[in-house]
Amino acid sequence: MNVALPPDAPPSSLFLPCAAGVEALLADEVARLLPGAAAQTQRGGVMVRGGPREAMALNLGSRLAQRVLWQVADAPYRSEDDLYALARSPRWPDWITPTQTLKVDVTAQRAPLKSLNFAALRIKDGVCDAMRDALGARPSVDTRRPDLPLLLHLAPEHATLYVDTSGEALFKRGWREDQGEAPLKETLAAAMLAAAGWQGREADGPLLDPVCGSGTIAIEAAQIACGIAPGSLRRFAFERLGPFRDAG
């Protein structure tokens, strides 16, 4: 994957959500992928400071994270108008062009708003209006494969807006063709291996999966033993975003 990065791309807060109980294991993984980075364990994930190179490394190498989210704005809020103002604050022309597309997803924890769909609409309006004011044109919405996937998280009094640099969830490694019946997610299989301390070393001994169905645990283990990055067979949303685009 050849992506030339702007030398002055600023660092930001990167949030890596994960399954409950996996936070400490993910923090250890982040420390291995980004030596020297100060990863902070939070409920439901890990926060770390980084720029485009760090986001790329985490997308390519993390087996435990569900996504890599780049924080672009956060502020207290009371109404949808506050969310609109939040969405207008980032420099969106640095991320996409008016010919590209976007999508807004919303998660909430005891949010006081009546409609999360309307919250998503106001975020979309803010981004599009900011783009029109800056460049005279606005991007379109694509709900299937947007160039700019956005995630708005609403706490009771605070809103945080992220760019989802992963696109599709990271458990989609790119190798699975036959889904089978209720296959185990690759991120969960990797968490089971991490919790067991199995790293593919000779000292770890052979791996036995007595309930092997679609082979997810065995395949994850084989990739670990062979040093194959989990994201090496797939594409990512960041490949279509400005901070990762060829600086020319």
C-alpha positions in Angstrom: 0.0 0.0 0.0 1.8 3.2 -1.2 0.4 6.3 0.4 2.5 9.5 0.6 1.6 11.6 3.6 1.7 15.4 4.1 4.7 16.1 6.4 2.7 18.6 8.5 -0.4 16.4 9.1 -1.2 17.1 12.8 -1.6 14.4 15.4 -5.0 13.8 17.0 -6.7 11.5 19.4 -7.3 8.1 18.0 -9.9 5.9 19.6 -9.9 2.1 19.1 -13.2 0.6 20.2 -13.1 -3.1 21.2 -15.2 -5.8 22.9 -15.9 -5.4 26.6 -13.1 -7.0 28.6 -10.5 -6.7 25.8 -9.3 -3.2 26.7 -6.1 -4.2 28.5 -5.2 -6.7 25.8 -5.7 -4.0 23.2 -3.6 -1.5 25.1 -0.7 -4.0 25.1 -1.2 -4.5 21.3 -1.2 -0.8 20.7 2.1 -0.5 22.7 3.6 -3.2 20.4 2.4 -1.5 17.2 3.3 2.0 18.3 6.4 1.8 20.5 6.6 4.7 22.8 3.0 5.8 22.4 1.0 6.4 25.6 -2.1 4.3 25.2 -4.9 5.1 27.7 -7.4 2.3 28.5 -11.0 3.5 28.6 -14.3 1.7 29.0 -14.9 0.0 25.6 -11.6 0.8 24.0 -8.2 2.5 24.0 -7.2 6.1 23.2 -3.8 7.1 21.8 -2.4 10.2 20.2 -1.3 9.8 16.6 -1.3 11.1 13.0 -1.8 9.5 9.6 1.1 7.0 10.0 -0.1 5.8 13.4 -3.7 5.4 12.1 -2.4 3.4 9.1 -0.2 1.2 11.3 -3.1 0.5 13.7 -5.5 -0.3 10.9 -3.1 -2.6 9.2 -1.8 -4.3 12.4 -4.5 -4.4 15.0 -6.2 -7.8 15.6 -8.3 -6.7 18.5 -9.7 -3.2 17.6 -13.0 -3.0 15.9 -12.2 0.3 14.2 -9.7 3.2 14.2 -11.6 6.4 14.9 -9.9 9.8 14.4 -11.4 12.5 16.6 -12.1 15.7 14.7 -14.3 17.6 17.1 -15.9 17.4 20.6 -17.9 19.8 22.6 -20.8 20.1 25.1 -24.2 20.1 23.5 -27.9 20.6 24.4 -29.7 20.6 21.1 -29.3 19.6 17.5 -28.2 23.1 16.7 -25.1 22.5 18.8 -24.4 19.4 16.8 -24.7 21.4 13.6 -22.1 23.9 14.9 -19.9 21.0 16.0 -20.0 19.6 12.5 -19.0 22.9 10.9 -15.9 23.3 13.0 -13.4 20.9 11.3 -11.6 21.8 8.0 -13.5 19.4 5.8 -11.7 20.4 2.6 -8.6 18.9 4.2 -10.4 15.5 4.2 -12.5 15.2 1.1 -13.5 17.1 -2.1 -17.1 18.0 -3.1 -17.1 15.2 -5.6 -16.7 12.6 -2.8 -19.3 11.2 -0.5 -20.0 10.8 3.2 -22.2 9.0 5.7 -23.0 9.7 9.4 -23.6 7.0 12.0 -24.6 7.8 15.6 -24.1 6.0 18.9 -25.6 7.4 22.1 -25.4 6.8 25.9 -28.3 8.5 27.7 -28.5 11.2 25.1 -31.4 13.7 25.7 -32.2 14.1 22.0 -35.5 12.7 20.7 -34.2 11.4 17.4 -30.7 10.1 16.6 -31.6 10.1 12.9 -32.2 13.9 13.2 -28.9 14.2 15.0 -27.2 12.4 12.1 -29.0 14.7 9.6 -27.7 17.9 11.4 -24.1 16.6 11.3 -24.5 15.9 7.6 -25.9 19.4 7.1 -23.1 21.0 9.0 -20.4 19.2 6.9 -22.1 19.9 3.6 -22.8 23.6 4.4 -19.1 24.0 5.5 -17.9 22.5 2.3 -20.3 24.7 0.2 -19.1 27.8 2.0 -15.4 26.9 1.5 -15.5 25.5 -2.0 -18.9 26.4 -3.6 -20.1 22.8 -3.8 -21.0 20.0 -1.4 -20.4 16.3 -1.2 -23.2 13.7 -1.6 -24.4 10.9 0.7 -23.5 7.3 0.1 -24.8 4.9 2.7 -23.0 1.8 1.4 -19.4 2.8 0.7 -18.8 6.5 1.6 -15.4 8.1 1.2 -15.8 9.9 4.5 -17.5 7.6 7.1 -18.3 9.7 10.2 -19.3 8.5 13.7 -21.0 10.8 16.2 -21.0 9.7 19.8 -23.4 11.3 22.1 -22.9 11.2 25.9 -25.5 12.8 28.1 -23.9 16.3 27.8 -21.0 15.9 25.5 -20.7 15.1 21.8 -17.7 13.7 20.0 -17.3 13.5 16.2 -14.9 10.9 14.6 -13.7 10.1 11.2 -13.8 6.3 10.8 -10.5 5.6 9.1 -11.2 1.9 8.8 -14.4 2.0 6.8 -15.6 -1.6 7.2 -15.1 -3.1 10.6 -11.6 -4.5 11.2 -12.9 -8.0 11.8 -13.4 -8.2 8.1 -9.9 -9.3 7.2 -10.5 -9.8 3.5 -9.9 -13.6 3.3 -13.2 -15.0 4.3 -15.4 -16.1 1.3 -17.7 -18.7 2.9 -19.5 -17.2 5.9 -20.8 -20.5 7.2 -23.3 -20.5 10.1 -22.6 -17.8 12.7 -18.8 -17.7 12.2 -16.7 -16.4 15.1 -15.6 -12.8 14.5 -11.9 -12.6 13.8 -11.4 -9.9 16.5 -12.9 -12.2 19.1 -10.8 -15.2 18.0 -7.7 -12.9 18.3 -8.8 -11.8 21.7 -9.1 -15.5 22.8 -5.6 -16.1 21.6 -4.2 -13.0 23.3 -6.0 -13.9 26.6 -4.4 -17.4 26.4 -1.0 -15.8 25.9 -0.5 -17.7 22.6 1.8 -15.7 20.2 3.0 -18.3 17.8 6.3 -18.7 19.5 8.0 -22.1 19.7 7.6 -21.9 23.5 3.9 -21.6 23.1 3.6 -25.1 21.8 1.0 -26.4 19.3 -2.5 -24.9 19.2 -5.5 -27.2 19.5 -9.0 -26.0 18.7 -11.3 -28.8 19.7 -14.5 -27.1 18.5 -13.1 -25.8 15.1 -16.0 -24.8 12.9 -15.2 -22.3 10.2 -11.5 -22.2 11.3 -11.4 -18.6 12.5 -9.2 -19.3 15.5 -6.8 -21.5 13.6 -6.5 -19.0 10.7 -5.8 -16.1 13.1 -3.2 -18.3 14.9 -1.6 -19.2 11.6 -1.4 -15.5 10.6 0.2 -14.6 13.9 2.7 -17.5 13.6 3.6 -16.4 10.0 3.8 -12.7 10.8 0.9 -11.8 8.4 -0.7 -8.5 9.2 -4.5 -8.8 9.7 -5.3 -6.0 7.4 -3.0 -7.0 4.5 -5.8 -8.4 2.3 -8.3 -5.6 2.6 -8.8 -1.9 1.8 -9.5 1.0 4.2 -11.5 4.2 4.2 -8.3 6.3 4.9 -7.0 5.5 1.4 -9.6 8.0 0.1 -9.0 10.7 2.6 -7.0 13.9 2.4 -4.5 13.5 5.3 -3.4 10.2 3.7 -3.5 11.3 0.1 -0.4 11.9 -2.0 1.0 15.3 -1.1 2.1 15.8 -4.6 
